[in-house]
């Protein structure tokens, strides 16, 4: 979530871009453009004490609940079946000292979550898979004439994905901390989301200019069972080359636990709400030589914590480069038609995949498709649908963009990516955009794409 109208430097292009594939050499493809495209940020602060590691396991809660004797009649046990049930027993919500704000640290959060789940058995089953998607935008209207429309379509895309996979979603358009704007604005939102959703194991932040372009793919959460923060990044670029583009902080998955709360306190201590912002900017720039602007930003701050505080934090942070956890749009949008053709070829030979079905069972068809994609690869030059396409360097709301490409490249790229994703949704409703550059739709014939439209 970015608030460009709150910056003194309105016209500074945004550039949180980094390579979007698993080969390190590709990480340098668009660094030149990235260096000229980042919005300036504000703020700074000092570090807090080292963060203890925590990775709470809530499986014991379900086991404990099963061991309790109770009524066999469902109607006699509303707590186990009613998601609106909130018992009179006190929880952390009844503590007047509990705060949603960044200024007041939360202690013993893992224990408080466990207690809350024990009081709310309806949420005790499967907490490790429960994800809350969080996104947002600025509180004022967009300056770009088509900006509000684009943000609406980006949000619709996220709502579609969450509906298909059963995730909750929160969209924020309020500045929760008056001094934490630009990139830093998302951290008060993420922290408040943890407090508001103790039933969620993961909070998944996704920038407003990022969209799902594979509506079937699901996060491999089991891969992250020993980690608390997942970002798209490349260890070599961070540890060896000391590049601030070695990761992208516009999309990240963070566990709802004490470690994460403490880590965000450290991370945000580099931000605009603190008195040593300038000093932090100098420190980050001295470590990451390719950082050309002086202000402290969250992306370089995270890279700093991974590189310079490795013993404290790196073991709990997963740098994902195996797939497009978030992919650089410029290397993706030109491949979308070819990807569509490749998927259609698969379905022409696989009757199971082209069978019409209810949207609620879409995940089953995503699993069935995987054997046909084993040779598709991942990342750049792959013909697998990119999971998330991130329009770094384009600012749909302000209308600014990286000087290395035109405004038309941004807006046309967004339209193509949005329609590409929308086709995967509309198919279950019987329609399709025949042309990715045209928002009009056509009804699908039975047995599509075996009986494909001309």
TORBA-977011 format. One record per residue (C-alpha): y, z, x; residue number from 1; residue in three letters. Coordinates in Angstrom, 3 decimals, always signed. Each point is the difference from the previous one (the first is absolute). Layout:
<pts>
Y;Z;X;NUM;ala .
...
</pts>
This chain:
<pts>
+0.000;+0.000;+0.000;1;unk .
+3.281;-1.131;+1.541;2;unk .
+3.552;+0.605;-1.207;3;unk .
+2.006;-2.712;+1.792;4;unk .
+3.132;+0.595;-2.011;5;unk .
+0.220;+3.515;+1.491;6;unk .
+0.243;-1.334;+3.547;7;unk .
+3.230;-0.663;+1.834;8;unk .
-1.700;-3.075;+1.426;9;unk .
-0.807;-1.809;-3.244;10;unk .
-0.656;-3.348;+1.615;11;unk .
-2.351;+1.090;+2.741;12;unk .
-3.323;-1.785;-0.688;13;unk .
-3.114;+2.032;-0.503;14;unk .
-2.814;-0.373;+2.472;15;unk .
-2.897;+2.341;-0.172;16;unk .
-2.358;-2.748;+1.018;17;unk .
-2.964;+0.066;+2.296;18;unk .
-3.078;-2.131;+0.558;19;unk .
-2.378;-0.117;-2.893;20;unk .
-3.412;-0.540;+1.548;21;unk .
-2.478;+1.827;+2.129;22;unk .
+0.603;-1.957;+3.221;23;unk .
+2.532;+1.668;+2.222;24;unk .
+1.383;-3.289;+1.233;25;unk .
+1.054;-0.845;-3.537;26;unk .
+2.122;+3.118;-0.035;27;unk .
+2.625;-1.854;+1.973;28;unk .
+0.278;-3.052;-2.272;29;unk .
+3.025;+1.109;-1.897;30;unk .
+1.478;+2.772;+2.148;31;unk .
+3.081;-2.068;+0.732;32;unk .
+0.848;-0.204;-3.671;33;unk .
-0.829;+3.661;-0.540;34;unk .
+2.442;+1.118;+2.667;35;unk .
+2.907;-1.608;-1.827;36;unk .
-0.858;+1.103;-3.490;37;unk .
-0.140;+3.786;-0.500;38;unk .
+2.402;+1.803;-2.319;39;unk .
+1.867;+2.792;+1.750;40;unk .
-0.998;+3.536;-0.920;41;unk .
+1.625;+3.430;+0.283;42;unk .
-0.903;+3.450;+1.212;43;unk .
-1.806;+2.196;+2.471;44;unk .
-1.514;+3.413;+0.601;45;unk .
-2.118;+2.087;+2.384;46;unk .
-3.775;+0.443;-0.067;47;unk .
-1.680;+2.870;-1.757;48;unk .
-3.058;+1.898;+1.194;49;unk .
-3.309;-1.836;+0.652;50;unk .
-1.931;-0.955;-3.101;51;unk .
-3.438;+1.458;-0.624;52;unk .
-2.698;-2.452;-0.980;53;unk .
-1.315;+0.198;-3.541;54;unk .
-2.285;-2.264;-1.972;55;unk .
-0.919;+1.918;-3.161;56;unk .
-3.345;-0.594;-1.593;57;unk .
+0.048;+0.439;-3.758;58;unk .
-3.677;-0.802;-0.578;59;unk .
-0.703;+3.740;-0.132;60;unk .
+2.207;+0.282;-3.094;61;unk .
-2.237;-2.253;-2.082;62;unk .
-3.077;+1.871;+1.257;63;unk .
+1.575;+3.334;-0.911;64;unk .
+0.882;-1.237;-3.472;65;unk .
-3.565;-1.191;-0.574;66;unk .
-1.301;+3.443;+0.924;67;unk .
+2.057;+1.667;-2.728;68;unk .
-1.783;+0.653;-3.276;69;unk .
+1.884;-1.314;-3.008;70;unk .
-0.340;-1.396;-3.494;71;unk .
-2.184;-3.057;-0.436;72;unk .
+2.088;-1.345;-2.863;73;unk .
+2.782;-2.211;+1.353;74;unk .
+2.325;+1.007;-2.820;75;unk .
-0.353;+3.622;+1.088;76;unk .
+1.151;-0.795;+3.537;77;unk .
+3.371;-1.764;-0.204;78;unk .
+0.906;+0.712;+3.619;79;unk .
-2.813;-2.207;+1.249;80;unk .
+0.810;-2.938;-2.219;81;unk .
+3.708;+0.157;-0.831;82;unk .
+2.287;-1.420;+2.664;83;unk .
+2.947;+1.633;-1.757;84;unk .
-1.499;+3.468;+0.313;85;unk .
+2.176;+2.398;+2.060;86;unk .
-1.329;+3.582;-0.007;87;unk .
+2.266;+3.050;-0.193;88;unk .
-1.139;+1.300;+3.387;89;unk .
+2.710;-0.251;+2.629;90;unk .
-0.049;-2.701;+2.691;91;unk .
+2.398;-1.044;+2.745;92;unk .
+2.205;-1.552;-2.697;93;unk .
+0.797;+3.524;-1.240;94;unk .
+1.251;+1.090;+3.415;95;unk .
+3.831;-0.067;-0.025;96;unk .
-0.054;-0.540;+3.758;97;unk .
-1.876;-3.301;-0.309;98;unk .
+2.347;-2.915;+0.706;99;unk .
-0.264;-3.759;-0.373;100;unk .
+2.736;-0.629;+2.578;101;unk .
-0.261;-0.847;+3.688;102;unk .
+2.079;+3.009;+1.073;103;unk .
-2.553;+2.658;-0.897;104;unk .
-3.440;-0.270;+1.678;105;unk .
-3.121;+0.517;-2.098;106;unk .
-2.654;+2.341;+1.351;107;unk .
-3.700;+0.301;-0.858;108;unk .
+0.086;-3.241;-1.966;109;unk .
-3.722;-0.691;+0.403;110;unk .
-0.868;+3.365;-1.554;111;unk .
+2.507;-0.534;-2.805;112;unk .
-1.509;-3.397;-0.827;113;unk .
-3.517;+1.445;-0.041;114;unk .
+1.069;+2.769;-2.353;115;unk .
+1.751;-2.455;-2.304;116;unk .
-3.106;-2.192;-0.193;117;unk .
-2.153;+3.021;-0.841;118;unk .
+2.304;+0.677;-2.939;119;unk .
-0.123;-3.678;-1.018;120;unk .
-3.682;-1.023;+0.097;121;unk .
+0.749;-3.320;-1.696;122;unk .
+1.390;-1.187;+3.345;123;unk .
-2.648;+1.575;+2.240;124;unk .
-2.370;-2.985;-0.054;125;unk .
+0.633;-2.607;+2.686;126;unk .
+3.282;+1.305;+1.466;127;unk .
-0.622;-1.703;+3.337;128;unk .
+0.385;-3.419;-1.676;129;unk .
+3.104;+0.839;-2.023;130;unk .
+3.076;-1.975;+1.090;131;unk .
+3.607;+0.114;-1.185;132;unk .
+2.048;-3.101;+0.809;133;unk .
+3.690;+0.718;+0.632;134;unk .
+2.754;-2.575;+0.315;135;unk .
+3.636;-0.371;-0.948;136;unk .
+3.388;-1.603;+0.480;137;unk .
+3.704;+0.837;+0.112;138;unk .
+1.704;+1.725;-2.949;139;unk .
+2.625;-2.718;-0.539;140;unk .
-0.275;-3.648;-1.171;141;unk .
-0.848;-2.635;+2.591;142;unk .
+2.747;-2.069;+1.612;143;unk .
-2.288;-3.018;+0.218;144;unk .
+0.175;-1.754;-3.426;145;unk .
-3.784;-0.324;-0.134;146;unk .
-0.680;+3.310;+1.750;147;unk .
-0.737;+2.117;-3.060;148;unk .
-2.351;-2.681;-1.334;149;unk .
-1.860;-0.122;+3.316;150;unk .
-0.301;+3.786;+0.164;151;unk .
-1.359;-0.009;-3.553;152;unk .
-2.655;-2.530;+0.968;153;unk .
-0.910;+1.939;+3.134;154;unk .
-0.384;+3.124;-2.128;155;unk .
-2.057;-1.852;-2.625;156;unk .
-2.330;-1.086;+2.780;157;unk .
-0.558;+3.611;+1.056;158;unk .
-0.523;+1.101;-3.600;159;unk .
-2.598;-2.769;-0.459;160;unk .
-1.894;+1.119;+3.102;161;unk .
+0.075;+3.660;-1.026;162;unk .
-1.156;-0.786;-3.540;163;unk .
-2.945;-2.047;+1.287;164;unk .
-1.122;+2.757;+2.393;165;unk .
+0.885;+3.063;-2.054;166;unk .
+2.781;+1.321;+2.247;167;unk .
+3.073;+1.845;-1.184;168;unk .
+3.373;-1.344;+1.113;169;unk .
+3.458;+1.535;+0.343;170;unk .
+3.128;-2.132;+0.327;171;unk .
+3.099;+1.810;+1.234;172;unk .
+3.555;-1.321;-0.180;173;unk .
+1.841;+3.252;+0.759;174;unk .
+1.280;+1.138;+3.385;175;unk .
-1.724;+3.377;+0.237;176;unk .
+1.836;+1.089;+3.145;177;unk .
+3.668;-1.045;+0.266;178;unk .
-0.159;-0.435;+3.776;179;unk .
-3.455;-1.563;+0.285;180;unk .
+0.690;-3.582;-0.953;181;unk .
-1.216;-3.397;+1.294;182;unk .
-3.556;+0.279;+1.363;183;unk .
+0.115;+3.786;+0.022;184;unk .
+0.414;+0.154;-3.795;185;unk .
-3.730;-0.314;-0.603;186;unk .
-1.016;+3.276;+1.659;187;unk .
+1.559;+2.361;-2.580;188;unk .
-1.708;-2.143;-2.668;189;unk .
-3.412;+0.206;+1.682;190;unk .
+0.329;+3.744;+0.492;191;unk .
+0.997;+0.578;-3.631;192;unk .
-2.914;-2.200;-1.113;193;unk .
-2.419;+2.276;+1.849;194;unk .
+1.373;+3.005;-1.867;195;unk .
-0.063;-1.788;-3.359;196;unk .
-3.539;-1.367;+0.449;197;unk .
-2.296;+2.613;+1.565;198;unk .
-2.942;-1.870;-1.539;199;unk .
+0.674;-3.020;+2.260;200;unk .
-1.668;+0.000;+3.407;201;unk .
+2.117;-2.882;+1.290;202;unk .
+3.617;-1.037;-0.441;203;unk .
+0.403;-3.723;+0.671;204;unk .
+3.561;-1.051;+0.757;205;unk .
+0.727;-3.731;-0.428;206;unk .
+3.455;-1.475;+0.642;207;unk .
+1.678;-1.794;-2.884;208;unk .
-0.190;-3.309;+1.931;209;unk .
-3.789;+0.172;+0.465;210;unk .
-2.575;-1.256;-2.518;211;unk .
-3.746;-0.147;-0.483;212;unk .
-1.322;-3.496;+0.603;213;unk .
-3.663;+0.962;-0.363;214;unk .
-0.390;+1.762;-3.322;215;unk .
-3.711;+0.669;+0.590;216;unk .
+0.057;+1.658;+3.423;217;unk .
-0.137;+3.795;+0.138;218;unk .
+0.971;+2.308;+2.823;219;unk .
-3.011;+0.961;+2.159;220;unk .
+0.710;+3.697;-0.471;221;unk .
-3.262;+1.080;+1.600;222;unk .
+1.258;-1.508;+3.254;223;unk .
+2.914;+2.432;-0.076;224;unk .
-1.948;+3.173;-0.805;225;unk .
+0.995;+1.660;+3.287;226;unk .
+3.637;-1.139;-0.069;227;unk .
+3.090;+1.017;-1.914;228;unk .
+2.430;-2.890;+0.549;229;unk .
-0.838;-3.717;-0.024;230;unk .
+2.479;-2.683;+1.052;231;unk .
-0.279;-3.631;+1.060;232;unk .
+0.230;-0.003;+3.774;233;unk .
-1.394;-0.815;+3.427;234;unk .
-0.673;+2.761;+2.571;235;unk .
+0.604;-2.263;+2.978;236;unk .
+3.492;-0.955;-1.156;237;unk .
+0.913;+3.653;-0.474;238;unk .
-1.704;+1.721;+2.921;239;unk .
+0.134;-2.667;+2.691;240;unk .
+2.878;-2.317;-0.883;241;unk .
+2.126;+2.687;-1.680;242;unk .
+1.143;-2.402;-2.728;243;unk .
+1.659;+1.295;-3.147;244;unk .
-1.627;-2.928;-1.839;245;unk .
-3.455;+1.360;+0.859;246;unk .
-0.244;+1.281;-3.580;247;unk .
+1.702;-0.397;-3.376;248;unk .
+1.005;+3.052;-2.033;249;unk .
+0.788;-1.930;-3.187;250;unk .
-3.520;+0.551;-1.323;251;unk .
-1.938;+3.151;+0.778;252;unk .
-2.749;+2.160;-1.450;253;unk .
+0.385;+3.753;+0.491;254;unk .
-2.388;+2.765;-0.973;255;unk .
+1.290;+2.660;-2.383;256;unk .
-0.511;+2.973;+2.314;257;unk .
+1.811;+2.567;+2.132;258;unk .
-0.283;-2.132;+3.137;259;unk .
+1.890;-2.805;-1.720;260;unk .
+2.753;+2.255;-1.288;261;unk .
+0.506;+1.473;+3.464;262;unk .
-0.119;-3.415;+1.619;263;unk .
+2.634;-1.384;-2.374;264;unk .
+2.228;+2.950;+0.904;265;unk .
-0.255;-1.045;+3.641;266;unk .
+0.379;-3.694;-0.769;267;unk .
+2.994;+0.522;-2.279;268;unk .
+1.648;+2.242;+2.597;269;unk .
+1.123;-3.231;+1.673;270;unk .
+1.766;-1.108;-3.163;271;unk .
+3.586;-0.204;-1.259;272;unk .
+0.122;+3.436;-1.631;273;unk .
-0.080;+1.818;+3.360;274;unk .
+2.712;+0.551;+2.628;275;unk .
-1.640;-1.620;+3.018;276;unk .
-0.502;-3.471;-1.384;277;unk .
+1.877;-1.719;+2.823;278;unk .
-2.009;+1.813;+2.648;279;unk .
-3.241;-1.046;-1.640;280;unk .
+1.168;-3.585;-0.098;281;unk .
+0.607;+0.143;+3.750;282;unk .
-3.405;+1.569;+0.612;283;unk .
-1.869;-2.584;-2.047;284;unk .
+1.841;-2.843;+1.660;285;unk .
-0.744;+1.373;+3.463;286;unk .
-3.744;+0.018;-0.721;287;unk .
-0.221;-3.254;-1.978;288;unk .
+1.977;-2.479;+2.070;289;unk .
-0.251;-2.815;-2.553;290;unk .
+1.898;+2.069;-2.574;291;unk .
+3.418;-1.682;-0.004;292;unk .
+1.928;+2.148;-2.489;293;unk .
+1.093;+3.562;+0.817;294;unk .
-0.784;+1.889;-3.218;295;unk .
-3.150;+2.019;-0.556;296;unk .
-2.368;-1.616;-2.506;297;unk .
-3.254;+1.193;-1.524;298;unk .
-2.160;-2.779;+1.445;299;unk .
+0.990;+0.649;+3.614;300;unk .
-0.163;+3.724;-0.685;301;unk .
-3.611;-0.295;-1.095;302;unk .
-0.841;-2.140;+3.025;303;unk .
+1.597;+2.684;+2.186;304;unk .
-2.122;+2.777;-1.508;305;unk .
-3.157;-2.054;+0.515;306;unk .
+0.839;-1.000;+3.580;307;unk .
+1.797;+3.060;+1.354;308;unk .
-1.653;+2.758;-2.046;309;unk .
-3.480;-1.488;+0.080;310;unk .
-1.854;+3.296;+0.470;311;unk .
+1.655;+1.482;-3.085;312;unk .
-0.166;-2.820;-2.494;313;unk .
-1.780;-3.174;+1.074;314;unk .
-3.519;+1.171;-0.892;315;unk .
+0.964;+0.329;-3.655;316;unk .
+1.849;-3.331;-0.187;317;unk .
-1.966;-3.215;-0.586;318;unk .
+1.585;-3.231;+1.209;319;unk .
-1.572;-2.610;-2.284;320;unk .
-0.210;-3.533;+1.372;321;unk .
-3.331;-1.178;-1.423;322;unk .
+1.578;-1.554;-3.080;323;unk .
+3.414;-0.651;-1.551;324;unk .
+0.827;+3.607;-0.855;325;unk .
+3.434;-1.614;-0.217;326;unk .
+0.441;-3.562;+1.172;327;unk .
+3.051;-1.820;+1.320;328;unk .
+0.961;-2.438;-2.753;329;unk .
+1.118;-2.910;+2.203;330;unk .
-3.497;-0.499;+1.387;331;unk .
-1.614;+0.387;-3.433;332;unk .
+1.870;-1.979;-2.673;333;unk .
-0.847;-3.398;+1.513;334;unk .
-3.725;+0.732;-0.326;335;unk .
-0.152;+0.968;-3.672;336;unk .
-0.939;-3.412;-1.418;337;unk .
-2.802;-0.387;+2.524;338;unk .
-1.285;+3.475;-0.825;339;unk .
-0.027;-0.908;-3.697;340;unk .
-2.017;-3.133;+0.775;341;unk .
-2.508;+1.967;+2.075;342;unk .
-0.532;+2.567;-2.764;343;unk .
-0.404;-2.775;-2.566;344;unk .
-2.678;-1.629;+2.175;345;unk .
-1.892;+3.292;+0.088;346;unk .
+0.181;+0.402;-3.758;347;unk .
-1.121;-3.556;-0.711;348;unk .
-3.290;+0.926;+1.644;349;unk .
-0.232;+3.557;-1.336;350;unk .
-0.234;+0.164;-3.783;351;unk .
+0.071;+3.797;+0.086;352;unk .
+3.502;+0.022;+1.500;353;unk .
+1.534;-2.381;-2.524;354;unk .
-1.418;+1.818;-2.998;355;unk .
+2.737;+1.159;-2.355;356;unk .
+0.235;+3.785;-0.213;357;unk .
+2.162;+2.888;-1.136;358;unk .
+2.683;+1.138;+2.407;359;unk .
-1.437;+3.529;+0.055;360;unk .
-3.103;-1.206;+1.852;361;unk .
+1.881;-2.047;+2.610;362;unk .
-1.106;+2.218;+2.884;363;unk .
-3.611;-1.038;-0.571;364;unk .
+0.905;-3.651;+0.641;365;unk .
+1.942;+0.906;+3.123;366;unk .
-3.132;+1.607;+1.420;367;unk .
-2.096;-3.022;-1.020;368;unk .
+2.404;-2.343;+1.815;369;unk .
-0.264;+1.772;+3.370;370;unk .
-3.228;-1.697;+1.215;371;unk .
+1.706;-3.380;-0.402;372;unk .
+2.923;+1.136;+2.180;373;unk .
-1.973;+1.202;+2.995;374;unk .
+1.140;-2.994;+2.077;375;unk .
+3.580;-0.034;-1.273;376;unk .
+1.306;+2.329;+2.684;377;unk .
+3.032;+2.259;-0.327;378;unk .
+3.621;-0.246;+0.997;379;unk .
+1.634;-3.121;+1.333;380;unk .
-1.964;-3.267;-0.317;381;unk .
-2.290;+1.637;-2.565;382;unk .
-0.613;-1.587;-3.398;383;unk .
-0.593;+3.400;-1.604;384;unk .
+2.744;+1.070;-2.358;385;unk .
+2.470;+2.200;+1.882;386;unk .
-0.104;+3.496;-1.446;387;unk .
+3.737;+0.789;+0.088;388;unk .
+2.771;-2.462;+0.829;389;unk .
+3.168;+1.646;+1.264;390;unk .
+3.305;-1.871;-0.106;391;unk .
+1.505;+1.716;+3.021;392;unk .
+3.223;-1.670;+1.049;393;unk .
+0.801;-0.971;-3.608;394;unk .
+2.040;+2.320;-2.197;395;unk .
-0.497;-1.085;-3.602;396;unk .
+2.575;+2.455;-1.339;397;unk .
+2.872;-0.452;+2.460;398;unk .
-0.710;-3.695;+0.638;399;unk .
+0.130;+0.445;+3.780;400;unk .
-2.709;-1.443;+2.202;401;unk .
-1.083;-0.441;+3.582;402;unk .
+2.074;-2.736;+1.631;403;unk .
-3.097;-1.756;+1.299;404;unk .
-0.808;-1.334;-3.469;405;unk .
+1.970;-1.049;-3.061;406;unk .
+0.571;+1.744;-3.309;407;unk .
-2.038;-2.724;-1.706;408;unk .
-2.938;+0.777;+2.274;409;unk .
+0.133;+3.621;-1.164;410;unk .
+0.416;-0.592;-3.718;411;unk .
-2.414;-2.953;-0.185;412;unk .
-2.535;+1.949;+2.029;413;unk .
+0.283;+2.906;-2.400;414;unk .
-0.496;-2.236;-3.022;415;unk .
-3.108;-1.583;+1.493;416;unk .
-1.518;+3.330;+1.001;417;unk .
+0.788;+1.598;-3.356;418;unk .
-1.527;-2.906;-1.942;419;unk .
-3.024;-0.032;+2.312;420;unk .
-0.615;+3.663;-0.810;421;unk .
+0.855;-0.477;-3.666;422;unk .
-2.638;-2.720;-0.314;423;unk .
-2.656;+2.575;+0.804;424;unk .
+1.307;+2.172;-2.846;425;unk .
+0.683;-2.734;-2.560;426;unk .
-3.487;-1.410;+0.432;427;unk .
-1.439;+2.919;-1.968;428;unk .
+2.477;-0.834;-2.757;429;unk .
-0.983;-3.688;-0.049;430;unk .
+2.967;-1.556;+1.830;431;unk .
+1.104;-1.178;+3.450;432;unk .
+3.071;-1.247;+1.862;433;unk .
-1.163;-3.514;+1.040;434;unk .
+2.867;-0.227;+2.493;435;unk .
+1.007;+3.027;+2.083;436;unk .
+3.610;-1.181;-0.062;437;unk .
+0.051;-0.207;-3.796;438;unk .
-0.028;+3.072;-2.217;439;unk .
-1.438;-1.926;-2.953;440;unk .
-3.652;+0.535;-0.903;441;unk .
-2.879;-2.001;-1.438;442;unk .
-3.088;+1.197;-1.884;443;unk .
-3.216;+0.041;+1.986;444;unk .
-2.993;-2.040;-1.160;445;unk .
-3.380;+1.643;-0.420;446;unk .
-2.000;+0.217;+3.257;447;unk .
+3.083;-0.329;+2.186;448;unk .
+0.117;-1.122;+2.813;449;unk .
-3.214;-1.969;-0.491;450;unk .
+1.946;-1.867;-2.694;451;unk .
+3.291;+0.124;+1.864;452;unk .
+3.370;-1.066;-1.312;453;unk .
+1.313;-3.314;+1.296;454;unk .
</pts>
